[in-house]
Amino acid sequence: MKNLSREDFIKTSLLALGAVMVPKNFHSIDNSPNNKLDEIILEKLIYGNNNTIDKFLSEKDSPQRIQYYRNLSGILANLSAGFCHPKSKYYKSSEIISPMENTIKKLLSLQYPDGTLDSGGNRKSAPDTAFLLESLCPAAKIIKENNFPELEKINKLLDSFLIKAGEGISTGGVHTPNHRWEVSATLAKLYSLYKDEKYLQRIDEWLEEGIYIDEDGNYPERSRNYAVVENSSFITLGEILKQPRFFEIVKRNLTESFYYLEDDGELVSLNSRRQDQYAPISILKAYLEYRFMAIHENDKFLSAVTSKIELLPDFQKSILSRNLPHFMATPLLLNELPKGEELPQNYTKFFTVSNLVRIKNGDISASIFGGNDKPLIIASGRSCIPTFFTYRKKTAILDYMRMSTSFFSMGYFRSDGIKKDGNKYILHEKKEAYYYHPFPKNKLNKDGDYELTESVDGRFWSKMNFGDRPKTTMSIDSTIRIEEINDGFDLEFEITGAENVEVTIELCFKENGKLEGVSNGNNQDDFFLESGSAKYTFGNDSIEVGPGKFEHSSLYNLDGEEYSTHFGTLKGKGMHLYITGLVPFKHKLTIK
């Protein structure tokens, strides 16, 4: 990316501090011809903000027992918007001045001398401090624009916090790729408020590293969660730096992210490399970015996605209740959406870099994943987990399908990519384990003191100097072929190699459903499909799978030694259906 000179940057990065209620584009390169105020969304935002303040005031004296402070910055922004918006229930209300003052004083008390704050286990964290400013900078902008005498003290306290935070953010380091852009965007916002050139210098240093986005439209983490951070940051930088290239990057990511979307708003995160493992990620998190880009680019596709998000059940709770400050600070968001287009209901999308296939056919959707990160199988994110197939039919959900073998306690199958052959997607993995023989005479040590090394197959460490020993190789070769058929999929399993190895296919269905045609396992949520077909029902929707196979009943150590050694497990919540066999193993499943 071409860097602006400091002089050009300064000239182009000044933020227009226009009136809050005027829906004009501030510091914006806007392609949208529509500047009509969306009065419906504004009314809903004000109502949601009122409710948020009501709830806060009723709970404000409750102690906070965790070191996570974004709720403090968020509520200060809500209070600022509530006090300053003429249509707010709390407009110029003395009732919320003291809570505003107490909140910023609390943040100041938590701030280290270097300007940073803690967040959970992160000590003196510049990026986590920057995340706090996502809400505090809009709050400061709203307060300064309105310039109410009643908020003068709060304005000064907030200035003190932000300027001090800017010191820590402009000198501190980061953890992950997205933090670079979060920090840069925050520094740009601080520059718009305080005009300190050191913010610009640090932005330049980070931007000189370049911005990576792969052919699939993913940022380095491949995370639905962190993509929100990156897209928001690039929108801010695009506005302030006046560089359309940033918007092109955001548009590309948002467009491709649509194909990760399930009908209930959940985003597929099988290929994520960072922190999407804790809970489903909803597209609601990306609403502001979709709305901004739909309006900014006058884009019918992005507008249609935005409208789809607005229909999700949690839109009120997740968006309308907390985002009035962001709409007030970025009036472009208050413009009406451009007319949308019809979103595709049938598609096949092969993300070749991630080795992820997304297939949708009306009410049916499926994911095929073969992009497991190796050799790391225990790491942040989900690309290290062994799920290779998911399937949905309205509310009936197969959360995951996995396969494990008892081969040397090496655990689950993890594919080495995906190959497409005609209409079939082929997953493959070869596992090897070794028996070690005596050293040749020239390698012997009379004291038996050999080097401490990892076994060649990576399963354990010992003073055996494994790499210099002759060895015998044992192996197992696993192939899964997946093909879309009418209203479903065929999955062919073929495993060869070491004989009589136990094979276990695991299907985890969404909990609280009903399974028919199965036999009970030892645990309440474990079932076997011995023969014929099973039917899973959730509400009015159902999934059928079969035929079954039952050649062993052992479910021990499916995860492998990396987990069992530490009493861990990858087993998720749900109803677990198992199909079992022995090597050589060949079986065909149909799911529909």
N, C-alpha and C positions, 0 to 999 in steps of 0.2 A: 504494500500500500504506500502511495506517495504521502510523505509527511508534510503538513503545512509548516511554513515558517512561523516562528513565535509571533511575529507582527501580524501575519495573516490570520493566525488562530485567534489572536486577541480581537481583531477587527470583526471576525465572523461569529464569535462565540458569546456575544452579549445577549442575555435573555431579556426579552421584552416583558416588563412587569405590568401587563394590562389588567383591566378590571376583571374581577373574578367571574362575574356573570356574563361576560361577553364571549360567545363561543368562537373566538378567532384563533388562528394558529399562532402559537408563540414560538419563536425561533424555528419556524417550520418550512421545509421544502414540500409543499402540499400539492399533490396531483389531483385532489378531489375538487370537483366543481360545486360540491354541496356544502354550504355553510349554515344550513338550517338547524336550529336547536332541536335536539331530541328531548322534548318536554316530558315524554313518558318515562324515559330512563332516569332523567333528572329527578322527577317526583319520587320514583322508587328508591333512588339513592338517598334522598333526604329522609324519607321514611325509615329506611334501613339504618341510617346514621343515628337518627333519633333513638331507635330501639337499642342500638349499641351503647349509646351514652346512658340510657335508662338502666341497662343491665350493669354497666360499670359503676354507676353511682350507688346501686344497691349492694355491690360487692366490694367496693373500694377499700374497705377496712380489713378484708381477708388477707392473711399473710401469704407472701409468695415464697415457696419452699424450694424452688429450683433456680439454678443460675442460667436462666434463659429470659432475655429482656426485650425481645421483639414485641411482646404484648404491650410493654410500656411505651415504646416509640409509636406503635400503632394507635393506642388509645389517645396519645397526645395529638396525633394528627386528626383523629375523629373529633376530639374536643375542639380543636382549632377550627375545623370545618363547621362544626355545629355553632360555634360562637359567631363566626363570620358570615355564614350564609343567611341572607334576609328571609328565606322561607323556612329556615330551621326552627324547630320548637325551642331551641336554646340560643337563638340569635341574641347576642349582647346580654346573655343571662349571667348575672353575678353568681349564680349557683355553681357554675363550672369553672370560675376563675381560680378558686383555691385548689380544686383537684388538678387543674393544669399546672399550677405552680408547684404543687407537691410532686407531680410526676416528673417534671424536669429536674427538680431538686434531687429526687431519687436517682435519676440517671447520672447526675453530676456526682453523687456520692459513690456510685459504682465505678466511676471513671478513674483509671490510673493516671499518674502524672504525665505519662507519655501520650495520653489521649485515648488509649484503647480501653476496651472492656473484655471481660471473660464471657465465654458462652459454653455452657456445659463443661467438657474437659479441655476446651481450647483456652489457653491462658494468654492474656494480653494480645488478643487476636485482631489484627487489622482488618481482615475480610469480614469477620463477624461484626465488627464495629461499623463497617460500610453497610452491611445489611440493615442495621438499625437506622441508618440515614436514608434508606429507601422511603421511610415514612416521615422522618424528621425534616428532610429538605423540603418536601411539599408543605409540611406544617409551617416552616419558616417562611416560605414564599407566600402562603396565604396570609399569615400574620402581617408581613411587611406590606403586602399589597393593600390591605385594609387599614392599617395604621391606626387602630383604635387605641386611644389613650389608656383604656383599662388593661390592655395587654402589653404595655410598655415594659414592665418588669419581666414578664414572661419572655418577651422578645430578647431582652438583654441576657437573661439566663440561657436561653436557647442559643444565642450567638456564642456565648462562652463555651457551651458544650460542643457546638459544631466546629468552631475554630480550633479548639483543643483536639477534637477528634480528627480534624484534617491533618494535624501534625503526625499523629500515629498512622493514619491511612497513607499519607504521602511518603512515609519512611519505612513502613512495615512490609513484611513478606507475606506470601500466600501459600496455600496448600495445594490447590487444584487448578486446572486450566481456566475454569469459569471465573475464579476469583480475580484474575488479572483484569477482566473486563468489568466485573462488578466494582472493583476498586477504581478503575479508570472512569467509569460513568459517575461514580460518587464524587470523584475529584472534579469532574466537569460541572456537576451541580454546585459544588462548593465554590468553584471559580465564578459561576454565574451569580452567586450571592456576595462573595467577598473579594473577588478580583486579585487573588494572590497567585503570582506567576509560578510559584513552586508547584502548584497543582498541575499546571500545564506541562512542566518539565517531566514530572512523574508519568503523566499520561503518555507523553512521547516515548519514554523509556519502555513502557509496556507495549505500546502499539508497534514499536520497532521489531518486536518478536514475530509479528505476522499473525494472521487469523486463519486457523485451520477449519475447513469444513470439507467432508469427504464426498465422494460421488453419490452416496446415499442421502446427502443433505444433513448429515449428523456432525455435531461438534465432537471434540476428542472423547468426552465422557460417554457419548451416545445415550445420554440420560434425558428422559422426558422431563424430569424435575429440574435439572440444571439448565436445560435448554431454555426454560423460562427466564432464568437469570441472564443467560447470554443474550437472548433476544431483547429483553428489556434494556440491557446495557448498550447493545448496538443501536437500538432506537434512540436512546439518549445521546450517544456519541454521533450518530448520523445527523440528528437535529443540530447539535451544538457545533460540530465540525463542518456542517454543510456538505457532507460527502454522501451522495446517493449509493455508493458502494455498500455502505453498511445496511441500507434498506434492502438491497438486492440479496444480501446474505440472509437477513431475517425472513424475507419472503420465501426464499428457497427452503429454509428449515420448516417454516410453518406449513407450507404446501405439502411437503413430504410427510410431515407429522400427522396429517389427516389420515393417512393410510394405516396408522397405528391405532386408530380410534375404534372402540367398540360402541355399540348402540347405547349403552348405559353411561357413556362418557369416560369410561376407563381407557387409559392408554397402555398399549402393550409395551412391556419393558424388558423383554427377554434378552435383548442385546445390550442392556445398560451396563456400564462399567463403574457406576458410582451411585450408591445409596438409594436405589429404587427398590430395594428388597424388603423394606419394612412394611409397606402398605401399598395398595393400589394407587396409582397416580391418575388423577382426574384431569381432563382437558380444561376444567374450570380454572386451574392454575394459570393457564395461558390466555385467559379471556381478554385481559387488557391489551396484550400484544396483538391478538387477532383483530380486535376492534380497531386499535390504532392503525394497523397496516391496511385493513379493509378501507378505512376512510382516507388515509394518507395516500394510498395508491389507487383509490377508486376501483378496487378489485372485487369483482362479483363473486369469485370463488371464496375468497377469505371472508367476504360479507356473509355468504351462506353458512360457512362454518361458525361464524360469530353468532348468527341467529339460532343455529342448532344448539350452541352452548347455552343460550338464554332460556331454552326450553327444559334444561336439566333440572331435576327436583331440588338440588342444593344451590341453585343460582342465588336465591335470596340470602341464604346463610353464608355462602362463600364469597359472593361478589357484592351484592347490594348493601350488605350490612357493614362493609369496611372500606369501600373504595370511593366514597364521596370526595375525600381529600385529593385523590389522584386525578379525578375528573376536574376538580376545581383548579388544580395546579397545571393541568394539561388540557386546556379548553377544547382542543381538537377532538378529544374523546366525547365531548358533548354534541358533536355534529350527528345528524342522522346517518345511519348506514346507507351506503349505495344499494341499489337493487341487487339481490343475490341471484345466483343461478342454481339449477338443480344439481345436487351433489350425487356422485356416482354411487349406485347401490350394488353393483357387480364389478369386481375387478380382481386381478391377480397382480401383485407387486412383489418383485424379487429384489430385495436389497442385497446386492452381491458382495459389497464390502463387509457387511455384518453377517452374511449368510443367514438372512431371515427372509422368509416368504410369508406374505399376508394375502389371504384369499377371502373374498366376501362374495356371497351369492344370496342376495335378498336377506332373509333372517338368519342365514348361516354364515359364520365366520370361523376362520382357522388360522393358526400360526404354525409354521414349521421352522425350527431353529437348529442350526448346526454350527454356530459360530462361537462355541465355547472357548474361552481364553485358557490356553495351556502354557506352561505346566501348572499355573496357579489355579487351583480349584477351590480355594478358600480365600475370598477377597471381597472388597466392597462392590456392590452392584449385583446384577443378576446374570451376567454373561458367563459366570463360572458355575451356575447351577445346571443340573443335568436334564432339564425339561426339553424335549425335542418336539412336542406337539401339544397344541391346545385346540379346543373346539367349543363353539357356542351355537345354540339354537334357541334364540330369544332368551328366556330366563333360565333355561337348562344349560348348565355350564360344566364342561370338563376343564377344570383349572389346569391340570397338567397330565401328561403321559411321560413316563420314564421307564428305563429298563436297567436292571442290575444283574450281575452274575456273581457267583461265589468264587470266581477265579482269583486265587491268592488274596482274597479280601481287598481287592482293588476297587470295589464299589461300582458306581453307575457308569453306564455308557455315556460317553461325551464325543460327539461327532467331530471329525476333522473336516469341517466345512460341509457344503451342499453341492452336489452336482446334478444338473438337470439333463435327463435323458428322455427325449420325447415329452410325454405328459407326466413323467415320473420324476420325483425329487429323491435323490439317493443320499443317504447318510451312512457314514462308514467310520469304524474305528478298529484298530488292531492293538491289543494289549499284549505286553511281553513281561514275563517274570523269569527269574534265573535261579539255577542251582550252581553253587560255586565249588570248584575242585581245588585240591592241594596246589600250593605254589610249586613252580619248577625250582630246582635246587638253587639256581642263582638268585632267587628272590627270598630265600629262607632267612629268618632271623632266629638265632639260637635262643634268644630270650623270649621269643614269642611276642615281641613288642612291635606290632604292625600299625601302620598309619590309621587313624580314625577317619573313616570316610563314609559317605552315603552309599547305600547299595545302588547298583547300576540302574535298577528299576525305580529308584527313588522312594522305596517303602520304609527304610529305616537306616540307622547309623550304627556302626560298630568298628572296633579295632581289627578290621579284617583286610584293609586295603583291597576292596572289591575290584577296583578297576584293573589291577594287574593279575588277577586270577583267571585261569581258564573257566569257562562256564558252559552250562547246558541251558538252552533256551526253550521255554514253554510259551505257547501263544494261544490267543483266542481271537478270531476274526468275526466282527459283527457288522451286518449290513441291514439297513431298514430302507425299504422303498415305499414311497407315499404317493398316491395318485388320487386326484379328485374324480369322483363319479357323480352320477345323478343324486342330488340331495345328501351327499356324504363323501366319505373317503375310504379307500382300501389301503391297508398298511401291511406290507409283507416283511416278515422277520426271518433272517437266515444267519445262524451262528455256527461256525465250524472251529475246529482246533481241538484243544484238550477235551477228552471225552468225559461225559457224566458230570460236567460242571452244571450247577443249578442256574437256571435262567428265570428271572422274575420280571414280568411286565406289570407296571403299576399305573393305574388310572385313578386320579383323585378328582372326584366330583364335588361340586359346591355343597357345603354342609346343609343339613336340614331338608334334604330331598328324600326320595324314596327309591330303593333299589329292589327290583324283582328278578327272580330267576337265578339267585345267587345262594351260596352257602356261607354260614358265619365263620369268621376267623376267631382267634383267641381274644382280640380286643374288640370293643364295642363298635368301632368304626372300620373294622377290617372285614373284607368279604372275598370269597373266591368264586370265580366263574369256571366251574368244572367242565361244562359242556353247554352247547346251545347258546342262546343269546340272553343278555341282561338288558333290562329296561330301567333307566334312571328317569325319574319324574320330579320336576320342581314346578309347583303351581299347575298351570295348564300345558306346560311344555315338557317334552321328553326326548331322550337320546337313547338309541339302541346300539349295542355293541356285541360282537360275537364273530365266530364261535369261540367258546372257552376251551381251556386245556388245563389239566391238573396232574402234574407228574411229581410234585413235591409240595410240602406245606411250610417250608422254612422261610421265614421273613427276617431272619437274623442278619444284622450287619449289612443291610442293603446300601448304606451310605459309604462304606469302606472304612479302612483303619484311620484315615485322617480325621474322621469324625468320631468313630467309636472309641478310639484311644482317649479322647477327652470327654466321653459321655455325651457327645453332641449328636444331632440328627438334622437331616434336611426335610424330614417328613412334615408336610403342611397340614393345615386344618382342612377337614373335609371327610368325605366317604371314600374309602380306599378299596378299590377292586383289583384283585390280583389274578393274573393268568401265568401259569408256571410250566416249565419244561426242563429238559436236560439236553446238553450238547451231544451229538449234533441236533440242532433245533431248527425247525422250519415251520412257520405258522403264518396264516393270513387272517387279519382282522378286518372287519368292516364296521365302520361307525357312521350312523346316520340318524 
